[in-house]
Amino acid sequence: MTKIVFVDQKGARHEFDAKNGVSVMEVAMENSIPGIYAECGGTCSCATCHCYVEESWMSKLDPMDDLEDGMLDGAKERRATSRLTCQIKVSPELEGIEFEVADNNM
């Protein structure tokens, strides 16, 4: 299990022990994180699981592929640290990572 944290748009922190190997989006959906909608169910085709990752964690994530990059082009307020949580797998290397929920209302 790996501790991950979501910070919703109201600033509330939601901390969970997540099963390694599942997507961060799955953890968000299982725990009803406000602002994570995952309308496509994790197929990287909607950008409604958009979050921001602190810069210091970016090197610990698998690199973004072209599909995710393209989806984020259509997301609101894309930043250099934007990622889709459906594309990030929980792993022990991510112990303590925080995901700031973006404005995913389309």
Buried (B, 14 or more C-beta within 10 A) or exposed (E): EBEBEBBBEEEEEBEBEBEEEBBBBBBBBEEEBBBBBBEBEBEBBBBBBBBBBEEEBEEEBEEBEEEBEEBBEEBEEBBEBBBBBBBBBBBEEBEEBBBBBBEBEE
